[in-house]
Amino acid sequence: MFLDHPTISATNSQTEPDRIERLNRVYGYALALADQDGCAAFVDKVTQLHDHKGTLIVFWHDAPTDAEKAYWASAWASKVGDGSTSVEHEF
């Protein structure tokens, strides 16, 4: 069992708690995509997820691959995410 999940935060999360809920769904979605592709290292590389006014910011331990970035883009653009392509990566 994996227990070292990333920190999840959002701008205005106290007044808009649905932002944290959305990030949890997006996290699961991205993990499922990585798992389906056999990308086992993916789960260990992410340190934090942050929703800043509709922009997903993903913080990494190590530089992500293009495929790993694409998991987040797909998840954020989906109906469980924000429905946009506004994703940034920090490492």
C-alpha positions as CSV (number, residue, x, y, z in Angstrom):
1,M,0.0,0.0,0.0
2,F,1.3,3.4,-0.9
3,L,1.0,5.9,1.9
4,D,3.2,8.9,0.9
5,H,0.6,10.9,-1.0
6,P,1.3,14.4,-2.1
7,T,0.1,17.5,-0.3
8,I,-3.1,18.8,-1.8
9,S,-4.0,22.5,-1.5
10,A,-6.1,25.1,-3.2
11,T,-6.6,28.8,-3.2
12,N,-9.7,29.7,-1.3
13,S,-10.2,26.1,-0.1
14,Q,-11.8,27.3,3.2
15,T,-14.6,29.0,1.3
16,E,-14.7,26.6,-1.6
17,P,-14.0,23.1,-0.2
18,D,-15.0,21.5,-3.5
19,R,-11.6,22.5,-4.9
20,I,-9.9,20.0,-2.6
21,E,-12.5,17.3,-3.6
22,R,-11.7,18.0,-7.3
23,L,-8.0,17.7,-6.7
24,N,-8.5,14.3,-5.0
25,R,-10.5,13.1,-8.0
26,V,-7.9,14.4,-10.5
27,Y,-5.1,12.8,-8.5
28,G,-6.9,9.4,-8.7
29,Y,-7.6,9.9,-12.4
30,A,-3.9,10.7,-13.2
31,L,-2.7,7.7,-11.1
32,A,-5.1,5.4,-13.0
33,L,-3.7,6.6,-16.3
34,A,-0.1,6.1,-15.2
35,D,-1.0,2.6,-13.8
36,Q,-2.7,1.6,-17.0
37,D,0.5,2.6,-18.9
38,G,2.7,0.6,-16.4
39,C,4.3,3.8,-15.1
40,A,5.0,2.7,-11.6
41,A,7.5,5.5,-10.8
42,F,4.9,8.2,-11.4
43,V,3.3,8.0,-7.9
44,D,6.7,8.5,-6.2
45,K,7.6,11.7,-8.2
46,V,4.7,14.0,-7.2
47,T,5.1,16.1,-4.0
48,Q,2.2,18.5,-4.2
49,L,-0.9,19.4,-6.1
50,H,-2.3,23.0,-6.0
51,D,-5.4,24.5,-7.6
52,H,-4.6,28.2,-8.1
53,K,-7.8,29.9,-9.4
54,G,-8.4,27.1,-11.9
55,T,-4.8,26.4,-12.8
56,L,-3.5,23.0,-11.7
57,I,0.1,23.2,-10.4
58,V,1.9,19.9,-10.0
59,F,5.1,19.9,-8.0
60,W,7.6,17.1,-8.7
61,H,10.6,15.6,-6.9
62,D,12.2,14.7,-10.2
63,A,11.5,16.2,-13.7
64,P,8.5,14.6,-15.3
65,T,8.4,12.9,-18.7
66,D,6.1,14.1,-21.4
67,A,3.8,11.1,-20.7
68,E,3.6,12.0,-17.0
69,K,2.7,15.6,-17.8
70,A,0.0,14.3,-20.2
71,Y,-1.6,12.3,-17.4
72,W,-2.2,15.5,-15.5
73,A,-3.4,17.4,-18.6
74,S,-5.9,14.6,-19.4
75,A,-7.2,14.5,-15.8
76,W,-7.5,18.2,-15.4
77,A,-9.3,18.6,-18.8
78,S,-11.8,15.8,-17.9
79,K,-15.2,16.2,-16.3
80,V,-13.8,15.3,-12.9
81,G,-11.3,18.1,-13.3
82,D,-11.6,21.7,-14.2
83,G,-12.4,21.1,-17.9
84,S,-9.4,23.2,-18.9
85,T,-5.9,22.7,-20.1
86,S,-4.4,25.1,-17.6
87,V,-1.7,22.9,-16.0
88,E,1.8,24.0,-14.8
89,H,4.7,21.9,-13.6
90,E,7.2,22.9,-11.0
91,F,10.4,20.9,-10.1
